[in-house]
Amino acid sequence: MKKNKYVVYWLLTGCFLIFVMVLVGGITRLTHSGLSISDYKLIQGTIPPMNEQEWQEAFELYKQYPEYQKLNNHFGIEEFKDIYFWEWLHRVIGRFIGVVFMIPFFYFLVTKKLDKPTIKKCLILLFMGGFQGFLGWYMVKSGLVDRPDVSHFRLAAHLTTAFLTFAYSLWVALDLIYPERKKINKNIRNLVRAGLVVLLLQIIWGAFVAGLDAGFIHNHWPLMSEGKLIHQTVYIEQQPVIKNFFEGKSGVQFVHRYLAYIVVGFIALIWFKTRKITTTPLQEKGLKVLLALVLLQFLLGVLTLIYAVPLWLGIAHQIGAFFLLAAMTFALHRFAK
């Protein structure tokens, strides 16, 4: 750790900045601000409109696209400034992350602070960061054609890539902090891996829920509608039926609800199975944190649904997902060979 402490600080700073970017991205989504900037300028776009003429030009450009024409045609310049701010901040943080990753990387490369395995991992990180930026603009483009909203599939790809970039950055940092790993029962390792896969699926369906605004219906728990059986409330919206679980609001929420139970079950099973084997203090602490976080996240999910996604609960639920992924990544790292 001492030998690589500055590299570790750099990677953990990247993790924190990705967390902030996703947090601001969540606010951008929940305030419906994501389509307020209709063009992409890598350098010039860093500076927002600085005078009334520039604001008016940006507003006139916004008026040319479906979100204004179909949803926000009652907006004046002040309302436009409010939604512009969040999307601008989200993009600026993304650019800043690129600078924070690239400049120190080249410095560490030139000063030979990175060994060959870490160089390869960092190159993967740089690619993931660049791809994440591309997916962001690819997502925005889907809302500038004929619909006043982005594709929920592209939103899921954009969000999931951010989560994966965060998790991999944390993994690379953990490799440097804990170069030695205890050999462990393969069944436990594979169980943690399976739990991570299910958690990532849950994150994807969470993005589907966000993209389709599916959290604003069926605001009851544990049933999807008060006083009705669950199967009566999963409304079939198109054929084939399977598409409802990817594209229908009811079907997407149904999957997200039940994946939540599976995630909790997996983590509880991991915790239970490890009670029967010898674990290190770090492994034990990691599992306790993981179990506590999944229960908290489940509670946040229920409250977010019941109260129909108020801004603060929606953001808290997204933050919970981030911490849960971090805990799962740490647990896997501690139980991997």
Residue pairs with C-beta under 8 A, 6 or more apart in sequence:
1 8
1 176
1 177
4 113
4 176
6 108
6 113
7 108
7 113
7 114
7 118
7 176
8 173
8 176
8 177
10 100
10 104
10 108
11 169
11 170
11 172
11 173
11 176
12 169
12 170
12 173
13 100
14 97
14 100
14 101
14 125
14 169
15 166
15 169
15 170
15 173
15 326
17 93
17 96
17 97
17 100
18 97
18 162
18 165
18 166
18 169
19 166
19 322
20 93
21 90
21 93
21 94
21 97
21 162
22 159
22 162
22 163
22 166
22 318
22 322
23 315
23 318
23 319
24 86
24 89
24 90
24 93
25 90
25 159
25 162
26 314
26 315
26 318
27 33
27 86
27 311
27 315
28 34
28 86
28 87
28 89
28 90
29 155
29 210
30 309
30 311
30 314
30 315
31 82
31 83
31 86
31 311
32 67
32 71
32 83
33 82
33 83
33 84
33 85
33 86
33 87
34 87
34 90
34 139
34 140
34 143
34 150
35 65
35 67
35 87
35 140
35 143
35 144
35 148
35 149
35 150
36 62
36 67
36 80
36 83
36 84
36 86
36 87
37 45
37 58
37 84
37 87
37 88
37 91
37 140
38 61
38 62
38 64
38 65
38 144
39 45
39 61
40 137
40 140
42 95
45 88
45 91
46 92
46 95
48 84
48 85
48 88
49 55
49 57
49 58
49 84
55 77
55 80
55 81
56 77
58 80
58 84
59 77
59 80
62 68
62 80
63 69
65 143
65 144
66 143
66 144
66 145
66 146
66 147
66 148
67 143
67 148
67 149
68 75
69 148
70 148
71 148
72 79
91 136
94 132
94 133
94 136
97 129
98 129
98 130
98 133
101 125
101 126
101 129
102 126
105 122
105 126
107 113
108 114
109 119
114 122
117 175
118 172
118 175
118 176
121 168
121 172
121 175
122 172
124 168
125 165
125 168
125 169
125 172
128 161
128 164
128 165
128 168
129 165
131 161
132 158
132 161
132 162
132 165
135 154
135 157
135 158
135 161
136 158
138 154
138 157
138 158
139 150
139 151
139 154
139 155
139 157
139 158
140 150
142 150
142 151
142 154
143 149
143 150
143 151
149 211
150 211
151 211
152 207
152 208
152 210
152 211
152 212
152 247
153 208
153 211
155 207
155 210
155 211
156 204
156 207
156 208
156 211
159 203
159 207
159 210
160 200
160 203
160 204
160 207
163 200
163 203
163 321
163 322
163 325
164 200
166 322
166 325
166 326
167 325
167 326
167 329
170 326
170 329
170 330
171 329
171 333
174 329
174 330
174 333
175 333
178 282
178 333
178 334
181 333
181 334
181 336
181 337
182 280
182 283
182 334
183 337
184 277
184 335
184 336
184 337
185 277
187 273
188 270
188 273
188 274
188 277
188 335
189 332
189 335
189 336
189 337
191 266
191 269
191 270
191 273
192 270
192 328
192 331
192 332
192 335
193 332
194 266
195 263
195 266
195 267
195 270
195 328
196 328
196 329
196 332
198 259
198 262
198 263
198 266
199 263
199 266
199 324
199 325
199 328
200 325
201 259
202 256
202 259
202 260
202 262
202 263
202 321
203 321
203 325
205 252
205 255
205 256
205 259
206 256
206 318
206 321
208 214
208 246
208 252
208 255
208 256
209 215
209 252
209 253
209 256
212 247
212 249
212 252
213 249
214 249
214 250
214 252
214 253
214 256
215 253
215 304
215 305
215 308
215 309
215 314
216 308
216 309
217 249
217 250
217 253
218 224
218 225
218 233
218 250
218 253
218 305
219 305
219 306
219 307
219 308
220 226
220 305
220 306
221 302
221 305
221 306
223 229
223 230
223 233
224 230
224 233
224 234
224 250
224 253
224 254
224 257
225 232
225 233
230 254
233 250
234 244
234 250
234 251
234 254
235 244
235 248
235 250
236 244
236 248
237 244
237 247
237 248
237 249
237 250
237 251
238 244
238 247
238 248
243 251
244 250
244 251
245 251
245 252
245 254
245 255
246 252
260 298
260 301
263 294
263 298
264 294
264 295
264 298
267 290
267 291
267 294
267 328
268 291
268 294
270 287
270 290
270 331
271 287
271 288
271 290
271 291
274 283
274 284
274 287
279 287
280 334
282 334
283 331
283 334
283 335
286 327
286 330
286 331
286 334
287 331
289 327
289 330
290 324
290 327
290 328
290 330
290 331
293 320
293 323
293 324
293 327
294 324
296 320
297 317
297 320
297 321
297 323
297 324
300 313
300 316
300 317
300 320
301 317
301 320
303 313
304 310
304 313
304 314
304 316
304 317
307 313
